[in-house]
Amino acid sequence: MLKKCKTNFDSENVSRKFELQRVDLNQGVRIENASVVVMCLTLQFIRPLYREKLLKEIYDQMNDNSCFILIEKVLGEDSLFNRLFIDYYYDFKRRNHYNDMEIAQKREALENVLIPYKLMENRELLINTGFRYVDTFFKWYNFSGMIAVK
């Protein structure tokens, strides 16, 4: 995935300095001189016990006035919406040529590995970490994007 990301950055002529790292985030992370930190579909795979500690560690290493972008799969605030969003998402996968077996295998592979929070729980986590401003910039079914400013 890192190689593919680098290829994508190169093909888009990304000129700003960036660093891609392969680390076990359950063990923490080292960041230097970061103005932007992106966690895309990542925090949901960190054991809940370690999430706040990891975010605090990242926050402490970020530059002042820097931003943190968090994109995650989220649970619906209500079980009705949660079920509907999942059903709509599976319909979306079927429209994109995934069959029911592939959908079931993916769901089974992620069970007890991907542990999503509700959108508001992620927001509270970012505020409790110390970010001054937190807002949602994207929400589609059970996926959301948030931005937080240190």
MOSULDA-V234982 format. One record per residue. N is the residue number from 1. OMEGA is omega as a letter, one per 20 degrees, with the letter a starting at -180 (NA if undefined). BURIAL is 1 if it has 16 or more other ideal C-beta (glycine too) atoms within 10 Angstrom, else 0. Layout:
BEGIN
n-><N,N>
omega-><OMEGA,OMEGA>
burial-><BURIAL,BURIAL>
END
This chain:
BEGIN
n-><1,2,3,4,5,6,7,8,9,10,11,12,13,14,15,16,17,18,19,20,21,22,23,24,25,26,27,28,29,30,31,32,33,34,35,36,37,38,39,40,41,42,43,44,45,46,47,48,49,50,51,52,53,54,55,56,57,58,59,60,61,62,63,64,65,66,67,68,69,70,71,72,73,74,75,76,77,78,79,80,81,82,83,84,85,86,87,88,89,90,91,92,93,94,95,96,97,98,99,100,101,102,103,104,105,106,107,108,109,110,111,112,113,114,115,116,117,118,119,120,121,122,123,124,125,126,127,128,129,130,131,132,133,134,135,136,137,138,139,140,141,142,143,144,145,146,147,148,149,150>
omega-><r,r,r,r,r,r,r,r,a,a,r,r,r,a,r,r,r,r,r,a,r,a,r,a,r,r,a,a,r,a,r,r,a,r,r,r,a,r,a,a,a,a,a,r,r,r,a,r,a,a,a,r,r,a,r,r,r,a,a,a,a,r,r,r,r,a,r,r,a,r,a,r,a,r,r,r,a,a,r,r,r,r,r,a,r,r,r,r,r,r,r,r,r,r,r,r,r,r,a,r,r,r,a,r,r,r,r,a,a,a,a,r,r,a,a,r,r,r,a,r,r,r,r,r,r,r,r,r,r,a,a,a,r,r,r,r,a,r,r,a,a,r,r,r,r,r,a,a,r,NA>
burial-><0,0,0,0,0,0,0,0,0,0,0,0,0,0,0,0,0,0,0,0,0,0,0,0,1,0,0,0,0,0,1,0,0,1,0,0,1,0,1,0,0,0,1,1,0,1,0,0,0,0,1,0,0,1,1,0,1,1,1,0,0,1,0,0,0,1,1,1,0,1,1,1,1,1,1,1,0,0,0,0,0,1,0,0,1,1,0,0,1,1,0,0,0,0,0,0,0,0,0,0,0,0,0,0,0,0,0,0,0,0,0,0,0,0,1,1,1,0,1,0,0,1,1,0,1,1,0,0,1,0,1,0,0,1,0,0,0,0,0,0,1,1,1,1,0,1,1,1,0,1>
END
